[in-house]
Amino acid sequence: MSNSPPSADAPNGTQNANEPGRYTAQLSLVGHTRSIASIKFNLDGSLLASAGADKLIRLWDTSNGDVVQTFKGHTQGISDVAWSADGQFLASASDDKTVRIWGIDEGREVLVLRGHTNYVFCVNYSPRSNLLVSGGFDESVRIWDVSRAKALKTLPAHSDPVTSVSFNHDGTLIVSCAMDGFVRIWDVETGQCLKTLTDDDNPLCSHVEFSPNSKFLLVGTQDSTVRLWNYQMSRCVKTYTGHVNRTYSLFSGFTQHAGRRCIVSGSEDYKVYIWDLQTRQVLQTLEGHTDVVMAVATHPTKPLIASAALERDLTIRIWAAENDM
């Protein structure tokens, strides 16, 4: 795949059809009855988990789009889901103030974590899956011992609802962001805040995650910007624009295929945006959704992107880079 930028005459930064790596829609998954908030591939990409305001979690076979499992148990809408590293368990964060863990083989709820005092908005597993981190509208970040179903630490992390939490690649650090505009990095063992990052304009933060090598942070903010931070130097090194993010906590993330590293984000203009990580150019916009694209997820090994939209759409779409398959 050429590393040259997209053709200048491609409309809105969209690649020409004959360029390798162009994503096209492969599957449209229909099953949720209210807005979809979160989608995540499992470790080998064979399953996609989705959840949203209808209180349901659905597992989809990514090869054919069939629903293989549906989990019920939350009493209010679900904002986030996360897979354990071995793919045996799925955690979910809900407005019912709980984090629930579901056994894939058992086909049922196996654990309920209680302690948050308001909506739980985000959740993620540690790399070894022995810990969970969650954040919510009670402005706290909680670290859970999964085996003991116990909160090990409650961090008074932010002064507004926490919108995103994640571990680094070895599980020693946690990053959190919130509507207060701050990104904070925490030592997992001590619970100490090691670093606080914020942009000059202090925009509300939607999403944050470590890069695969954990040397950088990807931060989506509600000023229609995604930023790449060198957090050790407290410096923003790349800025990605073109999409629309003013209202919702949209997901963004990293992907790579054919040697090209990319950034992917949903958008409030009903599209998915893909940028070249280095040049910051919009390589392609994926069009087809008919409402805000809230969630995106990237396949762990193949050039596949999943996207999901809000109430007027209710579809999950899987896009493939055909010429790379």
Secondary structure, DSSP 4 states (H G I P E B T S, - for coil): ---SPPPTTSGGGPPPTTSTT-EEEEEEEE--SS-EEEEEE-TTSSEEEEEETTS-EEEEETTT--EEEEE---SS-EEEEEE-TTSSEEEEEETTSEEEEEETTTTEEEEEEE--SS-EEEEEE-TTSSEEEEEETTS-EEEEETTTTEEEEEE---SS-EEEEEE-TTSSEEEEEETTS-EEEEETTT--EEEEE--TT-PPEEEEEE-TTSS-EEEEETTTEEEEEETTTTEEEEEEESS--SSS---EEEEEETTEEEEEEE-TTSEEEEEETTT--EEEEEE--SS-EEEEEE-SSSSEEEEEE-TTT-EEEEEEEGGG-
